[in-house]
C-alpha cells in the first residue's frame, strides 16, 4: 500500500494520558501506531481541504469583485 519508515517521536502529555499511552505501547504497539497514523492522516486531509477551500473562496471573491467593477 504505502512505503513506510520509522520515526521517533517525543511528546509531552498530561500524566494520565501519558500513562495510558505507555500502557498501549507496551501491550499493543501496532494499535498505537495506527492511532497516530489515523490522527496525522486526518490532519493532513483537513489542511489539504482548507487549502483547496481557500483557493476556491479567493477565486470566487475575485470573480465577484470583477463583476462589481464592470457594472
N, CA, C and O atoms as a GROMACS GRO file, in nm:
protein
  284
    1UNK      N    1   0.083  -0.119   0.000
    1UNK     CA    2   0.000   0.000   0.000
    1UNK      C    3   0.088   0.125   0.000
    1UNK      O    4   0.097   0.191  -0.103
    2UNK      N    5   0.151   0.159   0.112
    2UNK     CA    6   0.241   0.273   0.121
    2UNK      C    7   0.378   0.225   0.161
    2UNK      O    8   0.394   0.123   0.227
    3UNK      N    9   0.477   0.301   0.120
    3UNK     CA   10   0.610   0.276   0.174
    3UNK      C   11   0.615   0.344   0.310
    3UNK      O   12   0.567   0.456   0.326
    4UNK      N   13   0.672   0.277   0.407
    4UNK     CA   14   0.674   0.333   0.542
    4UNK      C   15   0.816   0.340   0.594
    4UNK      O   16   0.907   0.277   0.541
    5UNK      N   17   0.833   0.418   0.699
    5UNK     CA   18   0.960   0.422   0.770
    5UNK      C   19   0.932   0.460   0.915
    5UNK      O   20   0.829   0.521   0.944
    6UNK      N   21   1.020   0.424   1.002
    6UNK     CA   22   1.004   0.452   1.144
    6UNK      C   23   1.043   0.596   1.175
    6UNK      O   24   1.132   0.653   1.112
    7UNK      N   25   0.975   0.653   1.272
    7UNK     CA   26   1.003   0.788   1.318
    7UNK      C   27   0.998   0.786   1.470
    7UNK      O   28   0.908   0.728   1.530
    8UNK      N   29   1.094   0.849   1.532
    8UNK     CA   30   1.096   0.861   1.677
    8UNK      C   31   1.025   0.991   1.715
    8UNK      O   32   1.062   1.098   1.666
    9UNK      N   33   0.926   0.982   1.801
    9UNK     CA   34   0.852   1.099   1.845
    9UNK      C   35   0.868   1.118   1.994
    9UNK      O   36   0.876   1.021   2.070
   10UNK      N   37   0.874   1.241   2.035
   10UNK     CA   38   0.875   1.273   2.176
   10UNK      C   39   0.768   1.378   2.200
   10UNK      O   40   0.776   1.488   2.145
   11UNK      N   41   0.668   1.345   2.280
   11UNK     CA   42   0.558   1.438   2.305
   11UNK      C   43   0.539   1.455   2.455
   11UNK      O   44   0.569   1.366   2.534
   12UNK      N   45   0.489   1.571   2.492
   12UNK     CA   46   0.458   1.598   2.633
   12UNK      C   47   0.307   1.584   2.648
   12UNK      O   48   0.229   1.654   2.583
   13UNK      N   49   0.268   1.493   2.736
   13UNK     CA   50   0.126   1.466   2.758
   13UNK      C   51   0.094   1.479   2.907
   13UNK      O   52   0.183   1.465   2.991
   14UNK      N   53  -0.032   1.506   2.939
   14UNK     CA   54  -0.072   1.501   3.080
   14UNK      C   55  -0.040   1.361   3.136
   14UNK      O   56  -0.043   1.263   3.063
   15UNK      N   57  -0.010   1.354   3.265
   15UNK     CA   58   0.035   1.229   3.327
   15UNK      C   59  -0.059   1.112   3.300
   15UNK      O   60  -0.012   1.003   3.266
   16UNK      N   61  -0.189   1.131   3.314
   16UNK     CA   62  -0.281   1.019   3.295
   16UNK      C   63  -0.283   0.971   3.150
   16UNK      O   64  -0.289   0.851   3.124
   17UNK      N   65  -0.277   1.064   3.057
   17UNK     CA   66  -0.274   1.027   2.915
   17UNK      C   67  -0.142   0.960   2.881
   17UNK      O   68  -0.138   0.862   2.806
   18UNK      N   69  -0.032   1.012   2.937
   18UNK     CA   70   0.100   0.953   2.913
   18UNK      C   71   0.105   0.810   2.966
   18UNK      O   72   0.160   0.721   2.900
   19UNK      N   73   0.048   0.788   3.082
   19UNK     CA   74   0.045   0.652   3.138
   19UNK      C   75  -0.033   0.557   3.048
   19UNK      O   76   0.007   0.443   3.025
   20UNK      N   77  -0.145   0.605   2.998
   20UNK     CA   78  -0.226   0.523   2.908
   20UNK      C   79  -0.150   0.493   2.778
   20UNK      O   80  -0.152   0.380   2.729
   21UNK      N   81  -0.083   0.594   2.724
   21UNK     CA   82  -0.006   0.576   2.600
   21UNK      C   83   0.107   0.475   2.622
   21UNK      O   84   0.133   0.391   2.536
   22UNK      N   85   0.174   0.484   2.737
   22UNK     CA   86   0.281   0.387   2.767
   22UNK      C   87   0.227   0.246   2.778
   22UNK      O   88   0.290   0.150   2.732
   23UNK      N   89   0.110   0.232   2.839
   23UNK     CA   90   0.048   0.100   2.852
   23UNK      C   91   0.012   0.043   2.715
   23UNK      O   92   0.039  -0.074   2.688
   24UNK      N   93  -0.047   0.125   2.630
   24UNK     CA   94  -0.081   0.080   2.495
   24UNK      C   95   0.045   0.044   2.418
   24UNK      O   96   0.048  -0.055   2.345
   25UNK      N   97   0.150   0.124   2.435
   25UNK     CA   98   0.275   0.097   2.365
   25UNK      C   99   0.334  -0.038   2.409
   25UNK      O  100   0.390  -0.111   2.327
   26UNK      N  101   0.322  -0.070   2.537
   26UNK     CA  102   0.372  -0.198   2.587
   26UNK      C  103   0.287  -0.315   2.539
   26UNK      O  104   0.339  -0.418   2.496
   27UNK      N  105   0.154  -0.299   2.547
   27UNK     CA  106   0.065  -0.412   2.520
   27UNK      C  107   0.030  -0.429   2.373
   27UNK      O  108   0.013  -0.542   2.326
   28UNK      N  109   0.019  -0.319   2.299
   28UNK     CA  110  -0.022  -0.328   2.158
   28UNK      C  111   0.039  -0.212   2.078
   28UNK      O  112  -0.031  -0.118   2.042
   29UNK      N  113   0.169  -0.220   2.051
   29UNK     CA  114   0.236  -0.109   1.981
   29UNK      C  115   0.178  -0.082   1.842
   29UNK      O  116   0.180   0.032   1.796
   30UNK      N  117   0.127  -0.185   1.775
   30UNK     CA  118   0.066  -0.163   1.643
   30UNK      C  119  -0.058  -0.076   1.654
   30UNK      O  120  -0.084   0.007   1.567
   31UNK      N  121  -0.134  -0.095   1.761
   31UNK     CA  122  -0.253  -0.014   1.782
   31UNK      C  123  -0.216   0.133   1.800
   31UNK      O  124  -0.279   0.220   1.741
   32UNK      N  125  -0.114   0.159   1.879
   32UNK     CA  126  -0.070   0.297   1.900
   32UNK      C  127  -0.022   0.357   1.768
   32UNK      O  128  -0.050   0.473   1.739
   33UNK      N  129   0.049   0.280   1.691
   33UNK     CA  130   0.097   0.326   1.560
   33UNK      C  131  -0.021   0.361   1.469
   33UNK      O  132  -0.018   0.463   1.400
   34UNK      N  133  -0.124   0.277   1.468
   34UNK     CA  134  -0.242   0.304   1.384
   34UNK      C  135  -0.316   0.429   1.431
   34UNK      O  136  -0.367   0.506   1.349
   35UNK      N  137  -0.322   0.449   1.564
   35UNK     CA  138  -0.390   0.568   1.616
   35UNK      C  139  -0.318   0.695   1.571
   35UNK      O  140  -0.381   0.791   1.528
   36UNK      N  141  -0.186   0.694   1.581
   36UNK     CA  142  -0.108   0.811   1.539
   36UNK      C  143  -0.120   0.831   1.389
   36UNK      O  144  -0.137   0.944   1.343
   37UNK      N  145  -0.113   0.724   1.312
   37UNK     CA  146  -0.128   0.734   1.167
   37UNK      C  147  -0.264   0.792   1.131
   37UNK      O  148  -0.274   0.877   1.043
   38UNK      N  149  -0.368   0.745   1.198
   38UNK     CA  150  -0.503   0.795   1.173
   38UNK      C  151  -0.512   0.945   1.202
   38UNK      O  152  -0.566   1.022   1.122
   39UNK      N  153  -0.460   0.986   1.317
   39UNK     CA  154  -0.466   1.127   1.354
   39UNK      C  155  -0.388   1.216   1.259
   39UNK      O  156  -0.437   1.322   1.220
   40UNK      N  157  -0.270   1.173   1.220
   40UNK     CA  158  -0.189   1.254   1.128
   40UNK      C  159  -0.251   1.258   0.988
   40UNK      O  160  -0.244   1.360   0.919
   41UNK      N  161  -0.312   1.147   0.947
   41UNK     CA  162  -0.380   1.145   0.817
   41UNK      C  163  -0.498   1.240   0.817
   41UNK      O  164  -0.516   1.317   0.722
   42UNK      N  165  -0.577   1.237   0.923
   42UNK     CA  166  -0.690   1.331   0.932
   42UNK      C  167  -0.643   1.475   0.927
   42UNK      O  168  -0.704   1.559   0.861
   43UNK      N  169  -0.534   1.503   0.997
   43UNK     CA  170  -0.480   1.639   0.999
   43UNK      C  171  -0.435   1.681   0.859
   43UNK      O  172  -0.461   1.793   0.816
   44UNK      N  173  -0.367   1.591   0.788
   44UNK     CA  174  -0.320   1.622   0.653
   44UNK      C  175  -0.438   1.647   0.559
   44UNK      O  176  -0.434   1.739   0.478
   45UNK      N  177  -0.542   1.565   0.569
   45UNK     CA  178  -0.660   1.582   0.484
   45UNK      C  179  -0.728   1.715   0.516
   45UNK      O  180  -0.768   1.789   0.426
   46UNK      N  181  -0.742   1.745   0.645
   46UNK     CA  182  -0.804   1.871   0.687
   46UNK      C  183  -0.729   1.990   0.628
   46UNK      O  184  -0.789   2.081   0.572
   47UNK      N  185  -0.596   1.989   0.642
   47UNK     CA  186  -0.517   2.101   0.591
   47UNK      C  187  -0.528   2.110   0.439
   47UNK      O  188  -0.534   2.220   0.385
   48UNK      N  189  -0.530   1.999   0.372
   48UNK     CA  190  -0.543   2.000   0.226
   48UNK      C  191  -0.679   2.058   0.184
   48UNK      O  192  -0.686   2.138   0.091
   49UNK      N  193  -0.784   2.018   0.253
   49UNK     CA  194  -0.917   2.070   0.221
   49UNK      C  195  -0.925   2.219   0.251
   49UNK      O  196  -0.989   2.294   0.177
   50UNK      N  197  -0.862   2.264   0.360
   50UNK     CA  198  -0.861   2.406   0.392
   50UNK      C  199  -0.788   2.485   0.284
   50UNK      O  200  -0.832   2.594   0.246
   51UNK      N  201  -0.676   2.431   0.233
   51UNK     CA  202  -0.601   2.499   0.127
   51UNK      C  203  -0.688   2.509   0.002
   51UNK      O  204  -0.697   2.615  -0.060
   52UNK      N  205  -0.753   2.397  -0.036
   52UNK     CA  206  -0.838   2.397  -0.155
   52UNK      C  207  -0.956   2.492  -0.138
   52UNK      O  208  -0.992   2.563  -0.231
   53UNK      N  209  -1.015   2.493  -0.019
   53UNK     CA  210  -1.128   2.581   0.008
   53UNK      C  211  -1.084   2.727   0.003
   53UNK      O  212  -1.158   2.812  -0.046
   54UNK      N  213  -0.965   2.756   0.054
   54UNK     CA  214  -0.913   2.892   0.050
   54UNK      C  215  -0.893   2.941  -0.092
   54UNK      O  216  -0.927   3.054  -0.125
   55UNK      N  217  -0.838   2.854  -0.176
   55UNK     CA  218  -0.818   2.892  -0.317
   55UNK      C  219  -0.952   2.911  -0.385
   55UNK      O  220  -0.968   3.005  -0.464
   56UNK      N  221  -1.048   2.824  -0.357
   56UNK     CA  222  -1.180   2.834  -0.418
   56UNK      C  223  -1.249   2.963  -0.374
   56UNK      O  224  -1.309   3.032  -0.457
   57UNK      N  225  -1.241   2.996  -0.246
   57UNK     CA  226  -1.303   3.117  -0.194
   57UNK      C  227  -1.234   3.241  -0.251
   57UNK      O  228  -1.301   3.338  -0.287
   58UNK      N  229  -1.100   3.238  -0.260
   58UNK     CA  230  -1.027   3.352  -0.316
   58UNK      C  231  -1.064   3.374  -0.462
   58UNK      O  232  -1.084   3.488  -0.504
   59UNK      N  233  -1.074   3.267  -0.540
   59UNK     CA  234  -1.104   3.284  -0.682
   59UNK      C  235  -1.247   3.332  -0.699
   59UNK      O  236  -1.274   3.411  -0.790
   60UNK      N  237  -1.340   3.286  -0.616
   60UNK     CA  238  -1.478   3.332  -0.625
   60UNK      C  239  -1.487   3.478  -0.583
   60UNK      O  240  -1.562   3.555  -0.643
   61UNK      N  241  -1.412   3.517  -0.482
   61UNK     CA  242  -1.413   3.656  -0.437
   61UNK      C  243  -1.360   3.747  -0.547
   61UNK      O  244  -1.413   3.855  -0.569
   62UNK      N  245  -1.256   3.703  -0.615
   62UNK     CA  246  -1.201   3.781  -0.725
   62UNK      C  247  -1.300   3.797  -0.838
   62UNK      O  248  -1.309   3.903  -0.899
   63UNK      N  249  -1.376   3.692  -0.867
   63UNK     CA  250  -1.476   3.699  -0.972
   63UNK      C  251  -1.588   3.795  -0.933
   63UNK      O  252  -1.636   3.872  -1.016
   64UNK      N  253  -1.629   3.791  -0.806
   64UNK     CA  254  -1.734   3.881  -0.761
   64UNK      C  255  -1.688   4.026  -0.769
   64UNK      O  256  -1.761   4.114  -0.816
   65UNK      N  257  -1.566   4.050  -0.723
   65UNK     CA  258  -1.514   4.185  -0.729
   65UNK      C  259  -1.502   4.234  -0.873
   65UNK      O  260  -1.531   4.350  -0.901
   66UNK      N  261  -1.462   4.148  -0.962
   66UNK     CA  262  -1.452   4.187  -1.103
   66UNK      C  263  -1.590   4.217  -1.158
   66UNK      O  264  -1.608   4.310  -1.237
   67UNK      N  265  -1.689   4.138  -1.115
   67UNK     CA  266  -1.827   4.162  -1.160
   67UNK      C  267  -1.878   4.298  -1.115
   67UNK      O  268  -1.945   4.366  -1.192
   68UNK      N  269  -1.846   4.338  -0.993
   68UNK     CA  270  -1.889   4.469  -0.944
   68UNK      C  271  -1.819   4.581  -1.018
   68UNK      O  272  -1.879   4.685  -1.047
   69UNK      N  273  -1.691   4.559  -1.049
   69UNK     CA  274  -1.615   4.664  -1.117
   69UNK      C  275  -1.669   4.690  -1.256
   69UNK      O  276  -1.658   4.802  -1.306
   70UNK      N  277  -1.728   4.586  -1.320
   70UNK     CA  278  -1.774   4.602  -1.456
   70UNK      C  279  -1.913   4.665  -1.463
   70UNK      O  280  -1.951   4.716  -1.569
   71UNK      N  281  -1.990   4.663  -1.355
   71UNK     CA  282  -2.126   4.711  -1.362
   71UNK      C  283  -2.141   4.859  -1.346
   71UNK      O  284  -2.252   4.911  -1.351
   0.00000   0.00000   0.00000
